[in-house]
């Protein structure tokens, strides 16, 4: 008998990745105060945020398994979350231009019997971007709901020169590792 996966997120990207991996799930959006997690260490921050989201999700039935995640961009010891406005997005993309940054996703998977928490890291190198490139991109409205002010899975792909690590981690969920960890919770891809 397999368990039921509950995604503790309303992120369309995380939902798409689970669908792509053919993992059946339902969503249970969480309302948590993320500002209570204060850390300058991106690994600690995403680990704590994923844990906060995962623990906040109520398990209603014995066969439910909660999946929660959080993603941040880090460059030169600075954490870049979702930009608050156009100027903030411009500053982030200017800083990332021509440089390599890291994307960290913290993941918590838990049932009534056990829990797993891990952090995945991917390095991303940007092309050198002109002011015109950045202004065009931030005018698309795409950057505003994404850590680091870009979406690698859509128009933001043209900003990226190279990645080292899991591409899907940059999208928002290291799906290959998640699928492997879900096996220990008796959750498998379905045909």
C-alpha positions as CSV (number, residue, x, y, z in Angstrom):
1,X,0.0,0.0,0.0
2,X,1.3,3.4,-0.9
3,X,1.0,6.6,1.1
4,X,-0.5,9.9,-0.1
5,X,1.8,12.9,-0.8
6,X,0.7,16.3,0.4
7,X,2.6,19.2,-1.1
8,X,2.7,22.0,1.5
9,X,3.0,24.7,-1.1
10,X,1.0,26.5,-3.8
11,X,4.1,26.9,-6.0
12,X,3.1,26.1,-9.6
13,X,6.7,25.1,-10.4
14,X,6.8,22.5,-7.6
15,X,3.5,21.1,-8.7
16,X,4.7,20.9,-12.3
17,X,7.8,19.0,-11.3
18,X,5.9,16.4,-9.3
19,X,3.5,16.0,-12.2
20,X,6.5,15.6,-14.6
21,X,7.8,12.8,-12.3
22,X,4.4,11.2,-12.2
23,X,4.1,11.5,-8.4
24,X,0.4,11.8,-7.4
25,X,-0.1,14.5,-4.8
26,X,-2.6,17.0,-3.5
27,X,-1.7,20.5,-2.2
28,X,-2.2,21.9,1.2
29,X,-1.2,25.6,1.1
30,X,0.5,26.8,4.3
31,X,0.4,30.2,5.9
32,X,3.6,30.6,7.8
33,X,5.5,33.7,9.0
34,X,8.8,33.2,7.1
35,X,10.2,36.4,8.8
36,X,10.7,34.4,12.0
37,X,13.6,32.6,10.4
38,X,16.5,35.0,10.5
39,X,19.8,33.7,9.1
40,X,22.6,34.9,6.8
41,X,23.6,31.3,6.1
42,X,21.6,30.2,3.0
43,X,21.9,26.5,4.0
44,X,20.6,27.1,7.5
45,X,17.9,29.4,6.2
46,X,16.4,27.0,3.6
47,X,16.7,24.1,6.0
48,X,14.8,26.0,8.8
49,X,12.2,27.4,6.3
50,X,11.5,24.0,4.8
51,X,11.2,22.6,8.3
52,X,8.9,25.4,9.5
53,X,6.6,24.8,6.5
54,X,6.7,21.1,6.9
55,X,5.9,21.1,10.6
56,X,3.2,23.7,10.1
57,X,1.3,21.3,7.7
58,X,-1.1,19.1,9.7
59,X,-1.2,15.4,9.0
60,X,-4.9,14.5,8.9
61,X,-4.5,10.7,8.2
62,X,-1.9,8.0,9.0
63,X,-1.1,7.5,5.3
64,X,-0.2,11.2,4.6
65,X,3.3,12.3,3.8
66,X,4.1,16.1,3.8
67,X,6.5,17.6,1.3
68,X,7.7,21.2,2.0
69,X,10.5,23.2,0.3
70,X,12.1,26.6,0.2
71,X,14.6,28.1,-2.3
72,X,17.0,31.0,-2.1
73,X,19.7,32.5,-4.2
74,X,23.0,33.3,-2.6
75,X,25.8,35.5,-3.9
76,X,28.8,36.7,-1.9
77,X,27.3,35.8,1.4
78,X,24.1,37.7,0.6
79,X,20.7,35.9,0.3
80,X,18.5,37.0,-2.6
81,X,14.9,36.0,-2.0
82,X,12.0,37.2,-4.1
83,X,12.4,40.9,-5.1
84,X,10.1,43.3,-3.4
85,X,9.9,45.8,-6.3
86,X,11.5,46.7,-9.7
87,X,14.5,48.4,-8.2
88,X,15.2,45.4,-6.0
89,X,15.0,43.1,-9.0
90,X,17.3,45.4,-11.0
91,X,19.9,45.4,-8.1
92,X,19.8,41.6,-7.8
93,X,20.2,41.0,-11.5
94,X,23.0,43.6,-11.7
95,X,24.9,41.9,-8.9
96,X,24.4,38.4,-10.6
97,X,25.5,39.7,-14.0
98,X,28.7,38.0,-15.2
99,X,29.1,36.1,-11.9
100,X,28.4,32.7,-10.5
101,X,25.9,32.3,-7.6
102,X,24.4,29.4,-5.7
103,X,20.8,28.3,-5.5
104,X,19.9,26.3,-2.4
105,X,16.6,24.4,-1.8
106,X,15.7,23.0,1.5
107,X,13.3,20.1,1.5
108,X,11.4,18.4,4.4
109,X,9.5,15.2,3.9
110,X,7.7,13.9,6.9
111,X,5.1,11.3,8.0
112,X,3.9,10.4,11.5
113,X,6.7,7.9,11.8
114,X,9.7,9.8,10.4
115,X,11.1,12.9,8.7
116,X,13.9,13.7,6.3
117,X,15.4,17.2,5.8
118,X,18.1,18.0,3.2
119,X,19.5,20.9,1.3
120,X,20.5,20.7,-2.4
121,X,22.9,23.2,-4.0
122,X,23.4,24.3,-7.6
123,X,25.9,26.8,-9.0
124,X,24.6,29.1,-11.8
125,X,26.8,31.4,-13.9
126,X,25.1,34.4,-15.6
127,X,26.2,36.0,-18.9
128,X,27.3,39.6,-18.5
129,X,24.1,41.6,-18.8
130,X,23.7,45.1,-20.1
131,X,21.4,47.6,-18.4
132,X,19.1,47.2,-21.4
133,X,19.0,43.4,-20.9
134,X,18.1,43.8,-17.3
135,X,15.4,46.5,-17.9
136,X,13.8,44.3,-20.6
137,X,13.7,41.3,-18.3
138,X,12.3,43.1,-15.3
139,X,9.6,44.7,-17.5
140,X,8.2,41.2,-18.2
141,X,7.0,40.8,-14.6
142,X,8.6,37.4,-14.5
143,X,11.2,38.1,-11.8
144,X,8.8,39.1,-9.0
145,X,7.8,35.7,-7.6
146,X,11.2,34.1,-7.9
147,X,14.2,33.9,-5.7
148,X,17.1,35.9,-7.2
149,X,14.6,37.7,-9.5
150,X,14.8,35.2,-12.4
151,X,13.1,32.0,-13.6
152,X,15.5,29.6,-15.3
153,X,12.6,27.6,-16.6
154,X,11.2,30.4,-18.7
155,X,12.5,33.7,-20.1
156,X,15.2,33.9,-17.4
157,X,16.9,31.0,-19.2
158,X,18.5,33.5,-21.6
159,X,20.4,35.1,-18.7
160,X,22.1,31.8,-17.7
161,X,25.5,30.9,-19.2
162,X,26.1,27.6,-17.3
163,X,25.0,25.6,-14.3
164,X,26.7,23.0,-12.2
165,X,24.4,20.7,-10.3
166,X,20.7,19.9,-10.5
167,X,18.8,22.2,-13.0
168,X,15.5,21.4,-11.3
169,X,16.9,22.6,-7.9
170,X,17.1,26.0,-9.6
171,X,13.4,25.7,-10.7
172,X,12.5,25.1,-7.0
173,X,12.6,21.4,-6.3
174,X,15.4,18.9,-6.7
175,X,12.9,16.4,-8.1
176,X,15.4,13.5,-8.7
177,X,16.5,13.5,-5.1
178,X,13.0,14.0,-3.8
179,X,11.7,11.0,-5.8
180,X,14.5,8.8,-4.3
181,X,13.7,10.0,-0.8
182,X,10.0,9.5,-1.2
183,X,10.6,5.8,-1.8
184,X,11.4,5.3,1.9
185,X,7.9,6.8,2.6
186,X,6.3,4.3,0.1
187,X,5.5,6.9,-2.5
188,X,6.4,6.1,-6.1
189,X,5.8,7.4,-9.6
190,X,2.6,6.2,-11.1
191,X,1.9,5.3,-14.7
